[in-house]
Every structure is written in C-alpha cells, then in structure tokens.
C-alpha cells in the first residue's frame, strides 16, 4: 500500500525558486545514476549516447489568467479552465466568492452564474480579448514572471495551464549540441491541467485532471528508433497514456487521466527522465518515485537540500537514470 506520508520531506521556504536561472542552461543539475553527481545543466549533453531519442513536450502555456476585482472591491484572480456556450469555467483564488458576485477586469465585466465546489462558472459582458489575459504561473511563485521565462524555447501550440518545466532549462544552442551528438529529437503534446498544482489529499481518490495528448506517426517512429530520454513528467504521462504494441508506441491521440504512482507498471522503456524537484506529497513526486524508487528519489532530494538546489517549477533540474534491477 502506498502511503502519502512516506513521500514528505522538509524544505526551507527560501529554496523555492522565484525566478528562472540565467542563462537557462547554467542552473544546477543533479544526476541520479549509480550514485549522485552534481553538474551544470548544459553538461547534460555528456549523458547522451548516439542514437538516443530526446522526447520534448511542445505544449505552450495559454494566456488564461484574469486579474481584477470584485465590484464591491477586493482583488480577484481567475484562471480559466474551459468554455461552453459562452460560459467560462475557472478557478478563483480564495473561496469567499458566491454565485451572483460581479467581477471587473478593466473594461471587461463578468458575473459568477454558478459555483460547484472549487469550480466557478462565469459569464462575461463582452468577448474575451487577449489584452485581458496573462499567462498563469504557479501559486507558490510570488514574484511576477515574464511570460518568455515561463515558456520553453520550443513551445508551439497553446493548451496548457502550466509549463512543462523540465524543458525550461534547454536553449536552442544546447539542443543543437545534443543533435550534433547523434541524438534524435521527438516532439509530443500533452496539455497540462490546473490539477497539476492541487495537493494530493488521498492517493486512492486523487484526480490529476483531464489532459489532451497526441503523438503523431512521425514522432512515434522517432521514439521507437532509440533509447528514450523523457523531458519531464508530462512526457512520461503522455507515453504511458498512449497505445503500445510489441514494445513500440503507436500514433495516439486522446485525453489522459493517468495518475502514475509507486507500483505503476511502465509500458514505455525510458532510459532516463529529466525533471525538476517537486513538492512534498505531490502527484509529480509520486510519479518520480514510481520511476526512480522511493528511497532513491528521497535520498537525492535530501542531498539537493544540503547542496542548496533551487526547488519547484522555476528551480534546478535532475536527470534520473532508470534503476538497474540486479
């Protein structure tokens, strides 16, 4: 039985990164292989072999956040998560908003027409304009983050409410160096849901949300041609949500609701995973532990705290090699 309390760890608040590292690829990199190695991210190229396949999630963070106020005063922040028949679904920071509450966002006005627990339904008086919307950033980031800092250099099509943060460390130059080593690059798409930020209260009932994903035929062929280096938990989720046949991934498209936790039997054979350092007791830490092993991942986190690594979405990275079964 997987116990949530077994995936807790102590982290000083000052180690939660509030801005990206510059240059992107000069942040710290913890390599978890037979032991632990401490590197700079640009040195990741040394861990690739010719013929490996680097798999990237090319989703882009959508401008989906509104900042305004209630008509009676008081700041309000809304993250829009969907729309149907002119009514928008969203999450509102703070839980005191009631049905009928009027909201003002500059020249745009809206009213909360329905509330379903933590989900709010809002009708606006005018069509939403891009000028009203900004890119949302994680709730634990208190500083304003420039939009370009919260997008990967290869982001292509909007659809996510969070960045695939393992990819934030790559630069165009680093990707070229990796390709020059004979590494192939495959691109998939998984749109990250708001639920990625929600705490896990109960492992058995937790939902990671609904996330649209796609692997086209061209990229499926690339993935099947070498050993996989997955950039981020979202790539792992996409691969595990796809259809497989005879150890080969098939072109796949659908909606993923997968929650990968310790005990999960992986369909994909991932040589290594690049990821950030995740929140205690979070679904993403559980995924990393499912891949790396609980004791191994928590020992690495303990070492990262000792070495003053920067944690969470804007923080440093780790490269986890698949544990060898002896």
C-alpha positions as CSV (number, residue, x, y, z in Angstrom):
1,X,0.0,0.0,0.0
2,X,1.3,3.5,-1.0
3,X,1.2,5.9,2.0
4,X,1.2,9.6,1.2
5,X,3.1,10.5,4.4
6,X,6.0,8.4,3.0
7,X,6.6,11.0,0.3
8,X,7.0,14.0,2.6
9,X,10.3,15.9,3.1
10,X,11.4,19.1,4.8
11,X,12.2,22.1,2.5
12,X,13.2,25.6,3.7
13,X,10.9,28.1,2.0
14,X,13.9,30.2,0.8
15,X,14.8,27.2,-1.5
16,X,11.6,27.6,-3.5
17,X,12.8,29.4,-6.7
18,X,11.0,32.7,-7.5
19,X,12.6,33.3,-10.9
20,X,14.3,31.3,-13.6
21,X,18.1,30.9,-13.7
22,X,20.0,32.9,-16.3
23,X,21.4,31.6,-18.6
24,X,18.7,28.9,-18.6
25,X,21.1,26.0,-19.1
26,X,23.5,27.1,-16.4
27,X,21.3,26.0,-13.5
28,X,22.3,23.1,-11.3
29,X,21.8,19.5,-12.5
30,X,21.7,16.6,-10.1
31,X,22.4,13.4,-11.9
32,X,21.0,10.3,-10.2
33,X,22.6,7.2,-11.7
34,X,24.5,4.6,-9.7
35,X,25.3,7.4,-7.3
36,X,24.7,11.2,-7.3
37,X,26.7,13.7,-9.4
38,X,26.5,17.5,-9.3
39,X,26.7,19.3,-12.6
40,X,25.5,22.3,-14.6
41,X,22.6,21.7,-16.9
42,X,24.5,22.4,-20.1
43,X,26.6,19.3,-19.2
44,X,23.6,17.1,-19.7
45,X,24.8,16.6,-23.2
46,X,27.6,14.4,-21.8
47,X,25.0,11.8,-20.6
48,X,23.5,11.2,-24.1
49,X,24.7,8.5,-26.5
50,X,24.4,8.5,-30.2
51,X,21.0,7.1,-31.2
52,X,19.2,8.2,-28.1
53,X,15.8,9.9,-28.5
54,X,15.1,13.1,-26.6
55,X,11.4,13.5,-26.2
56,X,10.0,17.0,-25.7
57,X,6.5,18.3,-24.8
58,X,5.9,21.2,-27.2
59,X,2.8,22.5,-25.5
60,X,2.6,26.2,-24.8
61,X,1.2,27.8,-21.7
62,X,-2.1,29.5,-22.5
63,X,-2.9,33.1,-21.6
64,X,-5.7,32.1,-19.2
65,X,-5.4,34.3,-16.2
66,X,-7.5,37.4,-15.4
67,X,-6.6,39.8,-12.6
68,X,-9.2,42.3,-11.4
69,X,-11.5,43.0,-8.6
70,X,-15.0,42.3,-7.2
71,X,-17.5,45.1,-7.9
72,X,-17.5,45.7,-4.2
73,X,-13.7,46.0,-4.0
74,X,-11.0,43.4,-3.2
75,X,-8.6,41.8,-5.6
76,X,-9.6,38.7,-7.5
77,X,-7.6,36.3,-9.7
78,X,-9.3,33.9,-12.1
79,X,-7.7,31.1,-14.1
80,X,-9.9,30.0,-16.9
81,X,-10.0,26.2,-17.5
82,X,-12.7,25.8,-20.1
83,X,-15.7,27.4,-22.0
84,X,-19.1,26.1,-23.2
85,X,-21.9,28.1,-24.8
86,X,-20.4,31.4,-23.7
87,X,-20.0,30.5,-20.1
88,X,-16.4,30.1,-18.8
89,X,-15.2,27.6,-16.2
90,X,-12.5,28.7,-13.9
91,X,-10.7,28.6,-10.6
92,X,-10.7,31.7,-8.3
93,X,-8.1,32.3,-5.7
94,X,-9.9,32.5,-2.3
95,X,-13.2,30.7,-1.6
96,X,-15.4,33.5,-0.5
97,X,-16.8,34.2,-4.0
98,X,-20.5,33.4,-4.2
99,X,-23.0,33.0,-7.1
100,X,-24.1,36.4,-8.3
101,X,-20.8,38.1,-7.5
102,X,-19.8,40.7,-10.1
103,X,-16.2,40.8,-11.2
104,X,-14.4,43.6,-13.0
105,X,-11.3,43.2,-15.2
106,X,-10.6,46.7,-16.7
107,X,-13.2,47.2,-19.4
108,X,-14.4,43.6,-19.1
109,X,-17.1,42.6,-16.6
110,X,-18.4,39.2,-15.5
111,X,-20.8,37.6,-13.1
112,X,-20.4,34.2,-11.3
113,X,-23.5,32.4,-12.5
114,X,-22.8,29.1,-10.8
115,X,-20.4,27.5,-8.3
116,X,-19.6,23.8,-8.0
117,X,-17.2,23.4,-5.0
118,X,-13.9,24.9,-6.2
119,X,-15.1,25.4,-9.8
120,X,-16.7,28.7,-10.8
121,X,-18.8,29.4,-13.9
122,X,-18.6,33.0,-15.2
123,X,-20.5,34.9,-17.9
124,X,-18.8,38.0,-19.4
125,X,-20.5,41.0,-20.9
126,X,-18.1,41.1,-23.8
127,X,-16.0,38.7,-25.8
128,X,-12.7,37.9,-24.1
129,X,-9.8,39.7,-25.6
130,X,-6.1,38.7,-25.4
131,X,-5.3,42.0,-23.8
132,X,-7.3,41.0,-20.7
133,X,-5.4,37.7,-20.3
134,X,-2.0,36.8,-18.9
135,X,-0.1,33.6,-18.6
136,X,-0.7,31.9,-15.2
137,X,2.3,31.0,-13.0
138,X,2.5,28.6,-10.1
139,X,0.7,29.7,-6.9
140,X,4.0,29.4,-4.8
141,X,5.8,31.9,-7.1
142,X,5.2,35.3,-5.5
143,X,7.2,37.4,-8.0
144,X,6.0,38.5,-11.4
145,X,7.5,36.2,-14.0
146,X,8.0,37.5,-17.6
147,X,6.0,35.3,-20.0
148,X,9.0,34.3,-22.0
149,X,10.6,32.9,-18.9
150,X,7.7,30.5,-18.3
151,X,7.7,29.1,-21.9
152,X,10.1,26.5,-23.3
153,X,12.1,27.7,-26.3
154,X,10.3,25.0,-28.4
155,X,6.8,25.7,-27.2
156,X,4.4,25.6,-30.2
157,X,0.7,25.4,-29.5
158,X,-1.2,26.8,-26.6
159,X,-3.3,24.5,-24.4
160,X,-1.6,24.2,-21.0
161,X,-2.2,25.9,-17.7
162,X,1.3,25.2,-16.5
163,X,4.7,24.9,-18.3
164,X,6.4,21.6,-18.8
165,X,9.1,22.9,-16.5
166,X,11.9,20.4,-17.2
167,X,12.0,21.9,-20.6
168,X,12.7,25.4,-19.4
169,X,16.4,24.6,-19.0
170,X,17.0,24.0,-22.7
171,X,18.3,26.6,-25.0
172,X,18.4,26.5,-28.8
173,X,22.2,26.2,-28.6
174,X,22.1,23.3,-26.2
175,X,19.5,21.4,-28.4
176,X,21.8,21.8,-31.4
177,X,24.8,20.4,-29.4
178,X,22.6,17.4,-28.4
179,X,21.6,16.8,-32.0
180,X,25.2,17.1,-33.1
181,X,26.0,14.2,-30.9
182,X,23.7,12.0,-33.0
183,X,20.7,12.3,-30.7
184,X,17.2,12.3,-32.3
185,X,14.5,14.7,-31.1
186,X,10.9,13.7,-30.9
187,X,8.0,16.1,-30.0
188,X,4.8,15.1,-28.4
189,X,2.0,17.2,-26.9
190,X,0.3,17.0,-23.6
191,X,-1.7,19.9,-22.3
192,X,-1.1,20.3,-18.6
193,X,-4.2,20.8,-16.5
194,X,-4.8,23.1,-13.5
195,X,-5.0,20.0,-11.3
196,X,-1.2,19.6,-11.5
197,X,-1.0,22.2,-8.7
198,X,-3.6,20.6,-6.5
199,X,-2.3,18.8,-3.4
200,X,-2.9,15.1,-3.0
201,X,-5.3,14.6,-0.1
202,X,-5.9,10.9,-0.7
203,X,-3.9,8.7,-3.1
204,X,-6.8,6.5,-4.0
205,X,-9.3,9.2,-4.9
206,X,-6.9,11.9,-6.3
207,X,-7.5,13.2,-9.8
208,X,-4.8,14.7,-12.0
209,X,-7.4,16.2,-14.3
210,X,-8.1,15.6,-17.9
211,X,-5.1,16.4,-20.2
212,X,-5.3,16.2,-24.0
213,X,-2.4,14.5,-25.6
214,X,-1.1,13.5,-29.0
215,X,1.8,11.5,-30.6
216,X,1.7,11.6,-34.4
217,X,3.0,8.9,-36.7
218,X,6.3,10.7,-37.5
219,X,7.2,11.2,-33.9
220,X,6.1,7.8,-32.8
221,X,8.6,6.4,-35.4
222,X,11.4,8.5,-33.9
223,X,10.5,7.4,-30.4
224,X,10.7,3.8,-31.4
225,X,14.1,4.2,-33.0
226,X,16.3,4.6,-29.9
227,X,16.5,4.8,-26.1
228,X,14.2,7.3,-24.6
229,X,15.2,10.4,-22.6
230,X,12.0,11.9,-21.4
231,X,12.0,15.6,-20.7
232,X,9.6,16.0,-17.8
233,X,6.8,14.2,-16.1
234,X,4.4,15.2,-18.8
235,X,6.3,13.3,-21.4
236,X,6.2,10.2,-19.2
237,X,2.4,10.7,-18.7
238,X,1.9,11.1,-22.5
239,X,3.9,7.9,-23.3
240,X,2.1,5.9,-20.6
241,X,-1.3,7.1,-21.9
242,X,-0.5,6.2,-25.5
243,X,-1.2,2.8,-27.1
244,X,1.7,0.3,-27.3
245,X,2.1,-2.8,-29.3
246,X,5.1,-5.2,-29.1
247,X,7.1,-2.6,-27.0
248,X,6.5,0.0,-29.7
249,X,4.4,3.2,-29.2
250,X,1.6,3.7,-31.7
251,X,0.4,7.0,-33.0
252,X,-2.1,8.1,-30.3
253,X,-4.4,10.9,-29.5
254,X,-6.9,11.3,-26.6
255,X,-7.4,12.6,-23.1
256,X,-5.2,11.3,-20.3
257,X,-6.4,10.9,-16.7
258,X,-3.5,8.8,-15.7
259,X,-2.1,9.1,-12.2
260,X,1.3,7.4,-12.0
261,X,2.3,6.4,-8.6
262,X,4.6,3.8,-7.0
263,X,3.6,0.3,-8.1
264,X,2.8,1.5,-11.7
265,X,3.9,-0.9,-14.4
266,X,5.5,1.2,-17.2
267,X,4.6,0.4,-20.8
268,X,7.5,2.6,-22.0
269,X,11.1,1.7,-21.6
270,X,12.6,5.1,-20.5
271,X,16.4,5.2,-20.2
272,X,16.3,8.4,-18.2
273,X,14.0,11.2,-17.2
274,X,14.9,14.9,-16.8
275,X,12.7,16.7,-14.3
276,X,12.6,19.4,-11.6
277,X,12.4,19.0,-7.9
278,X,8.7,18.6,-6.9
279,X,6.5,19.5,-3.9
280,X,6.3,17.1,-1.0
281,X,3.4,14.6,-1.2
282,X,2.6,15.8,-4.7
283,X,1.4,13.8,-7.7
284,X,4.6,14.7,-9.6
285,X,6.9,13.5,-6.7
286,X,4.9,10.2,-6.7
287,X,5.5,9.8,-10.4
288,X,9.2,10.4,-10.0
289,X,9.3,7.9,-7.2
290,X,7.4,5.4,-9.3
291,X,10.2,5.7,-11.9
292,X,13.2,6.0,-9.6
293,X,12.2,4.2,-6.4
294,X,11.1,6.0,-3.2
295,X,14.3,5.7,-1.2
296,X,16.5,6.6,-4.1
297,X,14.5,9.8,-5.0
298,X,14.1,11.0,-1.4
299,X,17.9,10.5,-0.8
300,X,18.5,12.6,-3.9
301,X,16.2,15.3,-2.6
302,X,17.9,15.3,0.8
303,X,21.2,15.8,-0.9
304,X,19.8,18.6,-3.1
305,X,18.6,20.4,0.1
306,X,22.1,20.1,1.6
307,X,23.6,21.4,-1.6
308,X,21.2,24.4,-1.8
309,X,19.5,23.4,-5.0
310,X,16.5,25.6,-6.1
311,X,13.2,23.7,-6.0
312,X,9.9,23.5,-7.9
313,X,8.9,24.9,-11.2
314,X,11.5,27.6,-11.7
315,X,14.2,25.7,-9.9
316,X,17.1,23.4,-10.8
317,X,16.9,20.0,-12.6
318,X,17.7,16.4,-12.1
319,X,18.4,13.6,-14.6
320,X,17.2,10.3,-13.3
321,X,18.5,7.1,-14.9
322,X,16.4,4.0,-14.7
323,X,17.3,1.9,-11.7
324,X,19.1,-1.2,-12.6
325,X,17.5,-4.4,-11.3
326,X,20.2,-6.7,-10.1
